[in-house]
Amino acid sequence: MRDRDERDRHPVARVAARPRALLLRMFVSIPSPSLVEMCGHAGVDFVIVDNEHGPAGIESTEHMLRAHARQQRRFPSCAR
């Protein structure tokens, strides 16, 4: 029972536990915290902050990840 409770709380486990579900993901290469917030409201399953192919610097990436952390609907994120 404990494993199930932990899966329900952790956003990555919640997404991975879905059997053969289609996942909605977003690669965000525009340095905009508002865009990350909109992804959360739109129901995106996870967000990748793409610094490799975009103009985002460390400061804007930090703000984007903070915007992600403020979301009430928790979903995984990754910065590359």
N, C-alpha and C positions, 0 to 999 in steps of 0.2 A: 504494500500500500504506500509505503514511503516513496518508492520510485515514481509512482504515478503522481503524487503530490508535487514532487520536485519538477516533473515534466510540465505540469500545469503552470507552475510559476515561471519557468525559464523560457524566454521567447524563442531561442534557437531550438530547444527540444520540442516546443509546441509545433513549430513549423516542420521539423523533421519527422514528427510522429504521424503526420498525415499520410495515409497510404495512397501513393500514386496520384496525389493531388497536383494540380497545376499551380505553380507559384508565380506570383506577380512580383517582379523585381525591378529595380530602377538603378541605372548607372547615372549618377549625378556628376557631371563634369563642369557645370556652371557654378561658380562660387557664390551660392545663395542659400543662407540658412532658411529663408522662407520656402524654398523649393523642398527642402528636407521636411519641413513641417507639413507642407501640402501632401507629400507622399504618405505621411502618417494618417492624415485625414482621409485620404483616398483609398486606404486599405491595402497598401503595398506590404508584401510579406517581408522583404528585406531591402536595404539600400546599400549600394556601394558608392562611396565618395571617391570619384576617379580623379586623382591628382596626376596620374601618369600621362593622360591625354588632354588635360584641361589646364587652364591658367590659374588654378587655385594655389595659394601659398599656405604656409603653416598657420597664419592667423585666421584666414577665412575657413580653413579646414577645422580649426578649433571651434569656431562659431557654429559651423554646420553640425559638428558632433554634439555641441551643447544644445542646439535646437532639437536634435534627435533625442537627447536625454530628457528633455522637458515634455515629451509626448506622453499622454496618458495611456495610449494604446502602444504597448511596448512591442517593438519589432527589431530584429537584428540589424546591425550596421557594420560596415567594414570600410576602412580608409586604405587606399593603396596609392 
